[in-house]
């Protein structure tokens, strides 16, 4: 399964550094997770950092304009039927 963002080209996804704790993360922690993360590149050919693999347990940070967020993939249904996500957002 994949999380696709075809409509904007303005949201960037990053894999977060190890040790980031979704449960206790703060406003600044979400921003730091993005800023210290690694761009999601080449997970899907030709999509740069606009697509991120959606696998259970993964944390993905994103930024769109001045809004930062952190997504935790709770579970993924086989055959790309869907996923359950938890999201935390840091808005200015």
PyMOL commands that set and color helices and strands:
alter all, ss='L'
color gray80, all
select helices_A, chain A and resi 27-35+78-80
alter helices_A, ss='H'
color red, helices_A
select strands_A, chain A and resi 2-4+11-15+38-39+51-53+59-64+67-77+82-90
alter strands_A, ss='S'
color yellow, strands_A
deselect
rebuild
show_as cartoon
